[in-house]
Amino acid sequence: MAKVEIIRPLFEEIQKKFKGEAHEIIDLMETLETDPKKGELLGSVAGVVIKELKYKSFIFYFITDGYKLKCFDEQTLAEMLIRFVRMPDKNHQQETINEIKKILLNFGPGGFAE
């Protein structure tokens, strides 16, 4: 199974914004452990794929290893990390995607604060 990680600032934002529904959103995110191909592809930077997962009218962006996602077998899937990094508001979706790409270009996947 893949490992799903939600960076702490995003986790706290989900809990604050959604309160009672937060567990449903976390459960949705964790479904990627068994189905990592889920979500819409938005782009890639240096082999890291940026994808989105939707919950009602909200969007959550996550990153993962594009090569493993494309060519995974059971062993590779077990080593795969899926990291949720951002939740934009409706008016700033493209800005958020550009910010994710910039962080990946400058710092790599480790550039997202825990």
N, C-alpha and C positions, 0 to 999 in steps of 0.2 A: 504494500500500500504506500501511496505517496504521503508525504508529511505536509500538512497545511499549517502555516504560521500566519498570525495576524499581528502586525506591529502594534505595540502598546498604544501609541496615540490614536490609532484607528479603532482599536478595541474599546478604549475609553469613550471615544466619540460615538460609537454604536450604542454602548450602554446608556450614555447620557441622552442621546436623541430618541432612541427607540424604547427605552425602559423595558416594559413587559414583553415586547416583541424581539428583544435582543437575542434571546436563546434561539428563536426561529431563524434569524439571520446567521448566527454562528453555525447552526445545524446545516443550513444551506451551503455555507462555505466549506464545511467539513465533508460534504458529499463529493468534493473534488478528490478526496483521498482514494476513493474507489473508481471515480470517473474523471481523471485529470484532463480529458479532452473537452470537457464541458466548458462553455463560455465562448464569447465572440472574440476572435482575433482582431487586435487593433494595430499591431505593428511589432517590429522587433528591433533590438539594438544589440549588436555584437553577440548574436546568438541567444539573447534573452528575449523571450516573447512577452508582450504585454497583452493581456486579455481582460474582458469584463464579464461580470456576473450580475444579473439583474434580480432585484427583489422589489416587486410592485413597481413603483416609479423611481426607485433608487438604483444606483449603479455602484458597483464595487470593483476597483481595478486590482489586478494581481499580476505578478511576474513569475516566470518559471523558465527552466532550461528548454529552449526550443528544440534542440537536437533530441533530448530524451523524450520530449513530448511527441515528436514525429516518429521516432524509431524505437519506442520503448518495448521491452519485453518485461516479464515479471520481475527479473532481477533489477533492471534499470528503474522500473517503477518504484521499487522499494527504496531507492536512493534519491528519488525525486523530491525536491522541495518546492512547494507552491506558497508564495508569500503575498498576502494581501497588503496593499500599501496605501491606497487612497479611496476616498468617497467624495466625489465632487458634488457641488450643487448644480442645479439645472443650467445656470448661466455660465459656468466655468469648466465645462467638460473638456473642450479642446485645450484650454490652458493647462488643465491637470495632466492630460496626456503628454503635452509638451514638457511639462515639469518632470514627469517620470522619465521621459527620454533623456532629458538633460542630466538628471541625476545618474542614470545608467551610463551615459557617455563619460561623465566626469569622474564618477566614483565606483561604478559597477553596482551589482546587486547589494553589496554591503553598505551602500550609501544611504539606505533608509534607516532612520532612527528606530531603535528598539524601544 
